[in-house]
Amino acid sequence: MTGEICLNGDVLPVGGLAGKLAAARRERLRRLVLPEGCSEELQLTAKDKKGVELRRVKTIWEAMGAMISGEAPE
């Protein structure tokens, strides 16, 4: 995991998404949980996702839900 979580539970954007996607594919991961704020970089690298499901979250609680149950709360 990389990134930063604020004291209020917000998940902050991360950089290097193309590298993270490449590593996820290399390790045969099926899901990558990303901060919602990465949507600009996600637009640029969407062609690289190739079989990796991307879940965008705003808070640590959404991230935990996405990791544990496979579903991000709406």
ZAKE-237791 format. One record per residue (C-alpha): y negated, x, z negated. Coordinates in pm, 1 decimal. Each point is the difference from the previous one (the first is absolute). Layout:
N
SITE        Y        X        Z
SITE        Y        X        Z
...
***
This chain:
74
SITE        Y        X        Z
SITE      0.0      0.0      0.0
SITE   -353.5    108.3     65.6
SITE   -333.1   -162.2    -68.6
SITE   -216.8   -117.1   -284.2
SITE     -5.5   -304.5   -225.2
SITE   -322.0   -107.8   -172.2
SITE     -4.4    -90.9   -368.2
SITE    -26.7   -367.4    101.1
SITE    320.1     25.1    209.0
SITE   -156.2     22.0    346.3
SITE    184.6    225.8    245.2
SITE   -237.6    230.2    189.2
SITE     39.8    107.6    364.3
SITE    195.2    315.5     89.7
SITE    -30.9    233.9    295.9
SITE    257.3    161.9    219.7
SITE    175.8   -323.3     90.9
SITE    149.6    143.4    320.8
SITE    174.7    271.4   -202.7
SITE    121.7   -250.5   -257.4
SITE    143.1   -221.0    274.7
SITE    172.8    297.7    161.5
SITE    153.0     97.6   -335.6
SITE    114.2   -358.9    -62.7
SITE    174.9     -7.7    338.1
SITE    154.1    342.4    -57.1
SITE    139.1   -113.5   -337.1
SITE    113.9   -330.5    155.9
SITE   -213.7   -209.2   -234.0
SITE    -30.0   -361.8    103.6
SITE   -318.2    -92.6   -188.1
SITE   -325.9    178.5    -73.5
SITE   -240.1   -155.4   -251.7
SITE   -360.9     86.6     85.8
SITE   -341.3    -79.0   -146.2
SITE   -182.6   -282.9    179.9
SITE   -292.1    239.3     56.0
SITE    210.0    204.7    244.9
SITE    -26.7   -266.3    269.4
SITE   -240.1    205.7    216.6
SITE    234.7    298.7      9.3
SITE    294.1   -238.5     34.8
SITE   -154.9   -134.7    320.8
SITE    -12.7    353.0    141.3
SITE    360.5     83.7    -87.5
SITE    177.1   -335.5     46.5
SITE    189.3    138.1    300.2
SITE    160.8    256.0   -232.7
SITE    162.2   -246.3   -240.8
SITE    322.4    -38.2    206.5
SITE    231.8   -197.6   -225.7
SITE   -190.6     44.7   -326.8
SITE   -126.7   -323.3   -151.5
SITE   -354.1     43.1   -132.4
SITE   -110.1   -200.1   -303.5
SITE   -367.6      2.2    -91.4
SITE    -98.1    -55.3   -363.8
SITE   -325.1    -19.6   -193.9
SITE    121.8     48.9   -358.3
SITE    268.7    188.3   -188.6
SITE    160.7   -335.2    -85.3
SITE     33.8    -88.6    368.3
SITE    141.8    346.5     67.3
SITE    254.4    -35.2   -279.4
SITE    100.9   -342.1    131.1
SITE     43.9    139.2    350.7
SITE    212.8    287.6   -127.8
SITE    215.6   -194.9   -244.9
SITE     60.3   -331.5    173.0
SITE    -82.5     99.2    353.6
SITE   -279.4   -256.9      5.7
SITE   -372.7     49.1    -54.2
SITE   -160.5   -294.5   -186.2
SITE   -235.5   -212.9    211.1
***
